[in-house]
Amino acid sequence: MILPNSIYKYADLHIHSTASDGETSPQKLGETLSRLGVHIAALTDHDTVGGIDAFSRAFKGLMIPGIELSLIFEDEDVHLLGYGFDFHNEILLERLRYYQEMRRQRIVKICEKLNDLGFDIHYEAVFATAAKTQAPGRPHVARVMMEKGFVKSYEEAFQKYLGFGKAAYIPKAKMSLDEGIELLHQAQGLAVLAHPALCRSESVWRKALDYPLDGIEIFHPSHNEKFSEGLMKICQEKKLAVSGGSDYHGDWETRDRLGEYGLNLDMWILFKKRLKDKNTYIVTYL
């Protein structure tokens, strides 16, 4: 029987800041998590480690280096969480810089499509909105659309224009699952499959389990108890690490609550052992 989410306040291992598409600065997140009494936290911004230093300085608990990589697998979007890696690793940083530039080019193309649809949206305005991030994305476009009065909410922007298959949608340049796992492993980190329930088909995330993953994110706002229990059985059978977190992006998203999803103390102890067993970069101060 899986415990209620309120128990999982010891470690929140999935959080986003203004370094990518979150609404809250890394410093503010660190301060808020400290006030909430969360002991362990990982800032897992999309395709960037740019917020980790500021987050680490502000958070009073133990900070785990983290990231969420955007991947393509079986022609579908898959996300990979990385933990405990050397976030100064030059091979990792070089690949992230490449994909960050691809993100910027994507924004330009999205704005071109929006202009073709009659919306006066310039990519420079989007980059200005995303000035604090190394990973500009569609939420920043949506924010400019809201500021100009073209839409009333993020949801409207995505449902009508920016979402998959919509008129202004442009696919994101993404690394393969193989590349993502190898990138994290060579930087001495764990590679964890993120929120399987958000994959478009069950067959995709199940096929991903045939790759050399280190764990699965079990506790997530998109996972109900039955789904989480099924994932727990898979982790036990395959001897994979169990992870979890709020996937917090900001208070505008009601589905995620900072610090309310993640691991309890017993689960964290097991996860920490996996970090140590992996001989990770972070092992020196666990």
C-alpha positions in Angstrom: 0.0 0.0 0.0 1.5 3.4 -1.0 1.4 6.0 1.6 -0.6 9.3 1.0 1.3 12.1 -0.7 1.4 14.2 2.5 4.0 11.8 3.8 6.4 12.5 1.0 7.8 15.8 2.2 11.3 14.7 3.0 12.8 14.9 -0.5 11.3 16.7 -3.5 13.4 15.6 -6.5 11.6 17.3 -9.4 11.5 21.1 -9.4 11.7 23.8 -12.1 12.8 27.4 -11.8 13.1 30.5 -14.0 16.4 28.9 -15.2 14.0 27.0 -17.6 10.2 27.3 -17.7 9.4 27.8 -14.0 7.8 30.9 -12.5 10.0 31.1 -9.4 13.7 32.0 -9.1 16.2 29.3 -7.9 16.9 31.5 -4.8 13.3 31.9 -4.0 12.7 28.1 -4.4 15.5 27.3 -2.1 14.2 29.7 0.6 10.6 28.4 0.2 11.6 24.7 0.4 13.7 25.5 3.6 10.6 27.2 5.1 8.4 24.2 4.2 10.8 21.8 6.0 11.9 19.8 2.9 15.2 18.2 3.8 16.4 17.1 0.3 15.8 18.8 -3.0 16.9 18.6 -6.7 16.4 21.5 -9.1 15.7 19.7 -12.3 15.3 22.5 -14.9 14.8 21.5 -18.6 18.1 21.0 -20.4 20.1 23.4 -18.2 22.1 23.4 -14.9 22.1 27.2 -14.8 20.1 27.6 -11.7 21.9 25.0 -9.5 24.4 27.3 -7.8 21.9 30.0 -6.8 19.5 27.3 -5.6 22.2 25.6 -3.5 23.2 28.8 -1.8 19.6 29.5 -0.8 18.5 26.0 0.2 19.3 25.0 3.8 18.9 21.3 3.2 20.9 18.9 1.0 20.9 19.9 -2.6 21.2 17.1 -5.3 22.4 18.3 -8.7 19.6 17.6 -11.1 18.3 18.2 -14.7 15.4 17.1 -16.9 16.5 16.2 -20.4 14.1 16.4 -23.3 14.4 13.3 -25.4 12.9 11.7 -28.5 12.2 7.9 -28.3 10.1 5.8 -30.7 9.0 9.1 -32.3 7.6 10.3 -29.0 8.6 12.8 -26.3 10.2 11.2 -23.3 11.9 13.0 -20.4 14.9 11.8 -18.5 15.8 13.0 -15.0 19.4 13.2 -14.0 20.7 13.1 -10.4 24.0 13.4 -8.6 26.1 14.2 -11.7 29.0 16.6 -12.1 27.2 19.7 -13.3 30.6 21.2 -14.3 31.3 18.3 -16.7 32.4 19.9 -20.0 30.9 17.1 -22.2 27.5 17.6 -20.6 27.7 21.4 -20.8 28.7 21.4 -24.5 25.7 19.3 -25.4 23.4 21.4 -23.3 24.7 24.6 -25.1 23.9 23.0 -28.4 20.3 22.2 -27.5 19.9 25.6 -25.9 20.7 27.2 -29.2 18.2 24.9 -30.9 15.6 26.1 -28.4 16.3 29.7 -29.4 15.9 28.8 -33.1 12.6 27.1 -32.3 11.3 30.2 -30.6 12.1 32.2 -33.7 10.1 29.7 -35.9 7.2 29.7 -33.5 7.0 33.5 -33.6 7.1 33.4 -37.4 4.1 31.0 -37.4 2.2 33.2 -34.9 2.8 36.3 -37.1 1.5 34.4 -40.1 -1.7 33.8 -38.0 -2.0 37.5 -37.4 -0.4 37.8 -34.0 2.2 40.6 -33.5 4.6 38.5 -31.5 8.3 39.2 -32.0 10.9 36.7 -30.9 13.0 39.4 -29.2 10.0 40.0 -26.8 10.0 36.3 -25.9 13.8 36.3 -25.3 13.4 39.4 -23.1 10.7 37.6 -21.1 13.0 34.5 -20.9 16.1 36.7 -20.0 16.8 34.8 -16.8 16.7 31.3 -18.4 19.1 29.3 -20.5 16.2 27.3 -21.8 13.6 29.5 -23.5 10.4 27.6 -24.4 6.8 27.7 -25.3 5.6 28.9 -21.8 7.6 32.1 -22.5 5.8 32.6 -25.8 2.5 32.0 -24.0 3.4 34.6 -21.4 4.0 37.3 -24.1 0.7 36.3 -25.8 -1.0 36.8 -22.4 0.7 40.2 -21.9 -0.5 41.4 -25.3 -4.0 40.2 -24.6 -4.1 37.5 -27.3 -5.0 34.8 -24.8 -6.2 34.8 -21.3 -4.1 31.9 -19.9 -1.3 29.5 -20.5 -3.8 26.8 -21.1 -5.6 28.7 -23.8 -2.3 29.5 -25.6 -1.3 25.8 -25.6 -4.7 24.4 -26.5 -5.3 26.8 -29.4 -1.8 27.6 -30.8 1.3 26.1 -29.1 0.4 22.6 -28.2 1.3 19.5 -30.2 -0.3 19.6 -33.6 -1.6 23.2 -33.3 -1.1 25.9 -35.8 2.1 27.4 -34.2 3.6 24.2 -33.0 7.3 23.5 -33.9 8.9 20.3 -32.7 11.8 20.6 -30.3 15.3 19.4 -31.3 16.0 16.6 -28.9 18.6 14.0 -28.1 17.9 10.3 -28.2 17.3 8.2 -25.2 20.7 6.5 -25.7 22.5 9.8 -25.8 20.7 11.2 -22.8 21.5 8.1 -20.6 25.1 8.1 -21.8 25.5 11.8 -21.2 24.4 11.5 -17.6 26.4 8.3 -16.9 29.7 9.8 -18.2 29.1 12.7 -15.8 28.7 10.2 -13.0 25.0 10.6 -12.6 21.8 8.5 -12.3 19.4 8.4 -15.3 15.8 8.2 -14.2 12.7 7.9 -16.5 10.5 10.8 -15.7 6.7 10.7 -15.2 5.8 7.6 -17.4 2.1 8.6 -17.2 2.7 11.6 -19.3 4.0 9.5 -22.2 1.5 9.4 -25.0 1.5 5.6 -25.0 2.3 2.9 -22.4 4.3 0.9 -24.9 6.8 3.7 -25.3 7.8 4.0 -21.6 7.8 0.2 -21.3 10.2 -0.1 -24.2 12.4 2.6 -22.5 12.8 0.2 -19.6 15.0 -2.0 -21.8 17.6 0.7 -21.8 20.3 1.1 -19.0 18.2 3.3 -16.8 18.9 3.6 -13.1 15.4 4.3 -11.9 11.8 5.5 -12.5 10.0 8.5 -11.2 7.1 6.9 -9.3 5.6 9.7 -7.3 4.4 12.5 -9.5 1.2 14.6 -9.7 0.1 12.8 -12.8 0.3 9.4 -11.2 -2.6 7.9 -9.2 -2.0 5.4 -6.5 -2.7 2.4 -8.7 -0.3 3.5 -11.3 2.4 4.3 -8.7 2.0 0.8 -7.2 2.5 -0.7 -10.6 5.7 1.2 -11.2 6.9 0.2 -7.7 6.6 -3.4 -8.7 8.5 -2.8 -11.8 11.3 -1.1 -9.9 11.5 -4.1 -7.5 11.6 -6.6 -10.3 14.2 -4.7 -12.3 16.1 -3.5 -9.2 15.7 0.2 -10.2 15.8 3.2 -8.0 12.5 4.9 -6.9 12.3 8.7 -7.4 9.6 11.3 -7.1 8.8 15.0 -6.9 6.3 17.7 -7.4 7.3 18.8 -10.9 6.7 22.3 -9.6 6.7 25.1 -12.2 4.8 27.8 -10.4 1.6 28.6 -8.4 -0.3 29.1 -11.7 -0.2 25.3 -12.1 -2.7 23.8 -9.6 -1.5 20.2 -10.3 1.8 20.6 -8.6 2.5 21.6 -5.0 6.1 22.3 -4.0 7.3 19.7 -1.5 4.1 17.7 -1.5 5.3 14.9 -3.8 8.6 13.0 -3.5 10.2 10.6 -1.2 9.8 9.9 2.5 12.8 9.3 4.7 13.0 5.5 4.2 12.7 6.0 0.4 15.4 8.7 0.4 17.8 6.4 2.3 17.4 3.8 -0.5 17.8 6.4 -3.2 20.9 7.8 -1.5 22.4 4.3 -1.5 21.9 4.1 -5.3 23.7 7.4 -5.6 26.6 6.1 -3.6 26.6 2.7 -5.5 26.8 4.6 -8.8 30.0 6.2 -7.5 28.5 9.5 -8.4 30.0 13.0 -8.3 27.9 13.9 -5.2 29.0 10.9 -3.1 31.7 13.1 -1.3 29.1 15.1 0.6 26.2 12.7 1.0 
